[in-house]
Amino acid sequence: MSNYYGNGYYNNNKKQKGGGFGIFALTVLIIVLAVIGAAALLSLRGGDSLLKQALNSAKTITPEISTAEPENKTQIPQKTEQPQPLPESTQAQATPEPAKTPAKVGSYDDITGRSVSDIISGSDSPVIKVAEKVTPGIVGISNLVSFTNRDGSSVDVQQSTGSGMILDKEGYIATNQHVVSGAHKLTVVLFDGSEYEAELIGQDERTDVAVIKLVNCDKELSPVTLGESSSLMVGQLAVAIGNPMGEQLAGSVTFGCISGVDREMKLDDGRILRFIQTDAAISSGNSGGALVNMAGEVIGINNMKAAGGAGSVTVEGISFAIPIDTAKVVIEQLIETGHVKRPGIGITGYDLSAANAAYYNVPQGPLVSDVHEGGGAKAAGIKPNDIITHVNGQRVLNFNEMKNVLERFITGDIVFVTVFREGETIEFSVTLSQVEQ
């Protein structure tokens, strides 16, 4: 019996040489393949382990910006202590830390009684209480001039408007001199809208302060309270109340702070005035109104707003008020006599312009036209036609500049006045006397 196997025959009785060699070769091949497979398997397992190690190492590496000290310095590791839990008894007694109370910066006397930290918006604003107290004492003033028609009839025409503040129950009102200047007739509108005529009691151009009085007023008036300006500090809060742009905006209230004190301003006519500076808005028509502190006390008379500067630059947030301490002295004298008395040398005259001085080849300055009897100039020997050039060594070009120097002194003081007379310069010692201005 023979079986077919592969390409040959297998004889149970006799082995053929070719069949035995094939079986041996097949066995060797299987063994070789097995060895190769085992090696490949081991290689794969080893690579997988190396890959895992590389991935694990990558997870522990994070990029950092080095802040280490130079290599020659030894790094000392810091000991980290884990917080220890509180005992249960201690935990039971622990309480949250109370909130800190904000420090108070300052307080507002009389009206609010509150500190700066208490100021909030809305109905709690302290400005409301200030406005409620002061606004009834602020009035609107109309300056009327007489205009003649072609038919010969005359009519009063409004020249300007301003503001004022009621001083007492009798109807005296303080305002700016430029508000009432040149008026043929003055009318006043009170807080409730009622209108009355007023008469001019007195005016002082030098300080821009005037006093008027209501005529035949039957109303119960609400005077303002005058405070003090000598103790004002920069940064102190302030409220301006007046009638900007006329009666249509009567009783307007603006809020700000004191930006500066004792600001010296030289006007076009040579006068030098000292003002309170504030950033509370003061517009046309506000002149003569009140600048008040947070107690509702008047600390200044609103005067003007800085409208421009060099090169006509627009300026905002700069307004000025006459210090109430300065205004009080003037107001009292105007009510008593209608005039203001200041220290003077007892002369009258006019300003010699630069052009006339150059034409006549003489120095520019106040030209004396009359010497008053009983005055210091008369006693010292000053004469008409003298040209004053210096007062106490300071050059003066006109009467306003001379008055600016004299205002630093009081009645009875002695000043040195230098004059030009017929080509010569002469100095006199002059005792100041009180003169009306």
C-alpha positions in Angstrom: 0.0 0.0 0.0 1.3 3.3 -1.0 0.1 6.8 0.0 0.5 10.0 -1.9 2.4 12.6 0.0 3.6 15.6 -1.6 5.2 14.9 -4.9 6.3 11.3 -4.1 5.1 8.1 -2.7 5.6 6.7 0.7 6.4 3.0 0.9 5.8 1.4 4.4 8.3 -1.2 3.5 11.1 1.0 2.1 12.1 4.5 2.8 13.3 6.6 -0.1 16.2 9.0 0.3 14.4 12.1 -1.1 11.5 11.9 1.3 13.6 11.8 4.5 15.6 14.9 3.6 12.4 16.9 2.9 11.0 16.2 6.3 14.2 17.2 8.0 14.4 20.5 6.1 10.8 21.3 7.0 11.5 20.7 10.6 14.6 23.0 10.6 12.5 25.7 8.9 9.8 25.5 11.5 12.4 25.8 14.3 14.0 28.8 12.6 10.7 30.5 12.2 9.8 29.9 15.8 13.1 31.4 17.0 12.6 34.5 14.8 9.0 34.9 16.0 10.1 34.6 19.6 12.8 37.2 19.1 10.4 39.5 17.4 7.9 39.2 20.2 10.5 39.9 22.8 11.7 42.9 20.8 8.2 44.3 20.7 7.6 43.9 24.4 10.9 45.6 25.2 10.1 48.6 22.9 6.7 49.0 24.5 8.3 49.2 27.9 10.8 51.8 26.8 8.0 53.8 25.2 6.0 53.7 28.4 9.0 54.9 30.4 9.6 57.8 27.9 6.0 58.9 28.2 6.0 58.7 32.0 9.2 60.8 32.0 7.6 63.4 29.7 4.7 63.8 32.1 7.0 64.8 35.0 8.9 67.4 32.9 7.3 71.0 32.7 9.0 74.0 31.1 10.0 76.7 33.6 11.7 80.1 33.4 14.8 79.8 35.4 15.0 82.0 38.5 17.9 80.1 40.0 20.9 81.8 41.5 24.3 81.4 39.7 25.7 77.9 39.7 28.4 78.7 42.3 25.7 79.3 44.9 24.3 76.5 46.9 20.6 76.1 46.7 19.0 75.4 50.1 15.7 73.6 49.9 12.9 75.3 51.9 11.1 73.2 54.4 7.5 73.0 53.8 5.2 72.4 56.7 1.7 71.2 56.3 -1.0 73.1 58.2 -2.2 71.3 61.2 -5.9 71.2 61.8 -7.3 73.0 64.8 -8.6 71.0 67.7 -12.4 70.7 67.7 -12.7 72.9 70.8 -10.7 75.6 69.1 -12.7 75.3 65.9 -15.9 75.9 67.7 -14.6 79.1 69.2 -13.2 80.6 66.0 -15.2 83.6 64.6 -14.9 85.5 61.3 -12.8 88.7 61.3 -15.1 91.7 61.5 -15.1 94.1 58.4 -12.9 97.2 58.7 -14.6 100.6 59.1 -13.3 103.1 56.5 -11.4 106.0 57.9 -13.3 109.3 58.0 -11.7 112.1 56.1 -13.7 115.1 57.3 -17.1 116.2 58.4 -19.7 118.8 57.3 -20.9 120.9 60.2 -24.4 122.2 60.9 -26.2 120.9 57.9 -25.1 117.3 57.2 -23.1 116.3 60.2 -21.6 113.5 58.1 -18.1 112.6 56.9 -16.8 112.4 53.4 -17.2 108.6 53.5 -20.9 109.0 54.0 -21.5 111.0 50.8 -23.5 109.0 48.4 -25.5 109.8 45.3 -29.3 110.2 45.2 -31.5 111.8 47.8 -28.8 111.6 50.4 -26.5 114.1 48.7 -25.4 116.8 51.1 -25.6 119.4 48.3 -29.4 119.1 48.5 -29.5 120.4 52.0 -27.1 123.2 51.1 -29.3 124.2 48.1 -32.5 124.1 50.2 -31.0 126.5 52.8 -29.3 129.0 50.5 -31.3 129.1 47.2 -34.3 131.1 48.7 -31.8 133.9 49.5 -30.5 134.2 45.9 -32.1 136.7 43.5 -32.0 137.6 39.9 -31.1 141.2 39.0 -31.9 143.0 35.7 -29.9 146.1 34.7 -32.2 148.4 32.6 -31.1 151.4 30.5 -33.3 154.1 29.0 -33.6 154.0 25.3 -35.1 157.0 23.4 -37.3 156.2 20.3 -37.4 158.4 17.2 -40.7 159.9 18.3 -39.0 161.1 21.5 -40.6 158.5 23.8 -38.3 156.5 26.0 -38.4 152.9 27.0 -36.3 150.8 29.5 -34.3 148.2 27.8 -32.5 145.3 29.6 -28.7 145.9 29.4 -27.6 142.9 31.4 -28.6 140.4 34.1 -26.9 139.0 37.1 -27.4 137.5 40.5 -27.4 138.8 44.1 -27.9 137.6 47.6 -30.2 138.9 50.3 -28.3 140.2 53.3 -31.1 140.9 55.8 -34.9 141.2 56.3 -34.8 144.9 55.3 -34.0 144.0 51.7 -30.3 144.9 51.3 -28.7 142.8 48.5 -25.1 142.3 47.7 -23.9 141.8 44.1 -21.1 142.7 41.7 -20.5 146.3 40.8 -20.4 145.4 37.1 -23.9 143.9 37.4 -25.4 147.3 38.3 -23.0 149.6 36.5 -24.7 152.3 34.3 -28.2 151.2 35.2 -31.1 153.6 34.8 -33.4 151.1 36.6 -32.9 147.9 38.6 -35.4 145.1 39.0 -35.1 142.1 41.3 -36.8 138.7 40.9 -37.1 136.7 44.2 -37.0 132.9 44.6 -40.8 132.7 44.4 -40.8 134.6 41.1 -42.1 137.9 42.5 -40.5 141.0 41.0 -39.6 144.3 42.7 -37.7 147.5 41.9 -34.4 148.2 43.7 -32.3 151.3 44.4 -28.6 151.5 44.2 -27.1 152.1 47.7 -23.4 152.2 46.7 -20.8 150.6 44.5 -17.1 150.0 44.7 -15.5 149.5 41.3 -12.2 148.6 42.8 -13.4 145.4 44.5 -16.4 144.9 42.1 -18.8 144.9 45.0 -22.2 146.8 45.1 -25.2 146.9 47.4 -28.8 147.5 46.3 -32.0 147.6 48.3 -35.6 146.4 47.5 -38.2 149.1 47.2 -41.7 148.5 48.8 -41.1 144.8 49.3 -43.8 143.2 51.4 -42.4 139.6 51.2 -40.8 137.7 54.1 -37.2 137.5 53.0 -34.7 134.7 53.5 -31.3 136.2 54.1 -28.1 134.1 53.5 -25.6 133.4 56.2 -22.2 135.0 55.7 -19.2 132.8 56.7 -15.5 133.3 56.6 -13.0 133.0 53.8 -9.7 133.4 55.6 -9.6 129.7 56.7 -10.4 128.2 53.4 -8.3 125.2 52.2 -7.6 123.9 48.8 -9.7 120.8 48.2 -12.5 122.0 50.4 -15.9 121.4 48.8 -18.0 124.3 47.6 -21.4 125.0 45.9 -22.1 127.9 43.5 -25.7 129.1 43.3 -27.0 131.8 40.9 -28.9 132.6 37.8 -26.7 131.7 34.8 -28.1 132.9 31.4 -30.8 134.9 33.1 -34.1 134.1 34.8 -34.7 131.0 32.7 -32.1 129.1 34.7 -32.7 130.8 38.0 -31.5 129.0 41.1 -29.0 126.8 39.3 -26.7 124.9 41.6 -23.2 123.7 40.7 -20.8 121.6 42.8 -17.0 121.5 43.0 -14.1 122.3 45.3 -11.7 125.2 46.2 -9.0 125.0 43.6 -6.9 127.9 45.0 -7.0 130.7 47.5 -5.7 134.3 47.3 -5.4 134.1 43.5 -4.0 137.5 42.3 -5.5 138.7 38.9 -4.5 141.8 37.1 -7.3 143.3 35.1 -7.1 145.2 31.8 -7.4 148.6 33.6 -4.5 147.8 35.9 -6.5 146.8 39.0 -5.3 143.9 40.9 -7.9 141.7 42.6 -7.5 138.7 44.8 -10.0 135.8 44.3 -11.0 132.4 45.4 -10.6 129.9 42.6 -13.1 127.0 42.2 -14.0 124.4 39.6 -17.7 124.9 40.4 -19.2 126.2 37.2 -19.8 129.9 37.1 -21.3 131.2 33.9 -22.6 134.5 32.6 -25.4 135.6 34.9 -23.9 133.9 37.9 -22.0 137.1 38.8 -23.1 138.3 42.2 -24.4 134.9 43.3 -23.1 132.9 46.3 -20.2 130.5 46.6 -21.0 128.6 49.8 -19.4 125.9 51.9 -21.0 122.6 53.0 -22.4 124.3 56.0 -24.5 126.6 53.7 -22.4 129.7 54.6 -21.4 132.2 52.0 -17.6 132.2 51.5 -17.5 134.3 48.3 -19.4 136.3 45.8 -19.3 134.7 42.4 -17.5 136.9 40.0 -16.2 135.5 36.7 -15.1 132.5 34.7 -11.7 132.3 33.0 -12.8 132.5 29.3 -9.4 132.0 27.6 -5.7 132.4 27.8 -2.7 132.8 25.6 -3.6 132.2 22.0 -7.3 132.2 22.8 -7.1 128.7 24.4 -10.4 127.5 25.7 -10.3 127.1 29.5 -12.8 125.0 31.5 -13.2 124.4 35.2 -11.6 127.7 36.3 -13.9 130.2 38.0 -13.4 133.0 40.6 -15.2 134.5 43.5 -14.5 137.5 45.7 -13.5 136.4 49.2 -16.4 137.2 51.6 -13.9 138.6 54.1 -13.0 141.3 51.6 -16.6 141.9 50.5 -17.8 142.3 54.1 -15.7 145.4 54.8 -16.9 147.0 51.6 -20.6 146.0 52.1 -20.6 147.5 55.6 -19.2 150.8 54.4 -21.6 151.0 51.4 -24.6 150.4 53.6 -23.5 153.0 56.2 -22.2 155.8 53.9 -22.6 154.7 50.3 -18.8 155.0 49.8 -15.6 153.1 50.7 -12.8 154.7 52.5 -9.2 153.5 52.0 -5.7 154.8 52.8 -4.6 157.4 50.3 -2.2 160.3 49.9 -4.9 162.9 49.2 -4.6 163.7 45.5 -6.7 163.5 42.3 -5.5 163.4 38.7 -5.4 161.2 35.6 -3.1 158.7 34.0 -0.4 160.0 31.6 -0.3 157.5 28.8 2.9 156.1 27.3 2.2 157.9 24.0 1.8 161.3 25.7 4.8 160.7 28.0 7.0 159.9 25.0 5.7 163.0 23.2 6.5 165.3 26.1 9.7 163.4 26.9 8.6 162.8 30.5 8.1 159.5 32.5 4.7 157.7 32.3 2.7 157.7 35.6 -0.2 159.3 37.6 -0.3 163.0 36.8 -1.4 165.1 39.8 -4.1 167.7 39.0 -5.2 168.6 42.5 -3.8 168.2 46.0 -6.4 167.9 48.8 -6.3 170.2 51.9 -5.5 168.2 55.0 -4.1 165.3 53.1 -0.6 163.7 53.4 0.5 164.9 50.0 -0.3 168.5 50.8 1.7 168.3 54.0 4.6 166.6 52.3 4.9 169.2 49.5 3.5 167.4 46.5 2.1 169.9 43.9 -0.2 169.8 40.8 1.6 168.7 37.6 3.9 166.4 39.5 4.2 163.0 37.9 4.3 160.1 40.4 6.8 157.4 39.3 7.4 155.3 42.4 5.7 154.4 45.7 7.9 152.9 48.3 10.4 152.1 45.6 7.9 150.3 43.4 7.4 151.6 39.8 3.8 152.7 39.1 2.4 153.6 35.7 -1.1 154.6 36.6 -3.5 155.4 39.5 -4.6 151.8 39.8 -1.1 150.5 40.2 -0.5 153.2 42.9 -3.6 152.1 44.7 -2.5 148.5 44.6 0.6 149.5 46.5 -1.2 151.7 49.0 -3.7 148.9 49.9 -0.9 147.1 51.7 -0.8 149.8 54.3 -3.2 151.3 56.8 -4.1 154.9 57.7 -1.3 156.6 59.5 1.5 154.6 57.8 4.3 156.6 56.1 5.2 155.8 52.5 7.9 157.3 50.2 6.5 158.8 47.0 8.9 159.7 44.2 7.7 162.4 41.7 9.1 163.9 38.4 9.0 167.7 38.5 10.4 170.0 35.8 13.2 167.5 34.9 14.1 166.6 38.4 13.3 163.5 40.6 12.2 164.3 44.1 11.2 161.9 47.0 8.6 162.8 49.7 7.6 161.1 52.9 3.8 161.0 53.0 1.5 160.0 55.8 -1.5 158.1 54.6 -5.0 159.4 55.5 -8.4 157.9 55.0 -10.0 159.0 51.7 -13.2 158.2 49.9 -13.0 156.3 46.7 
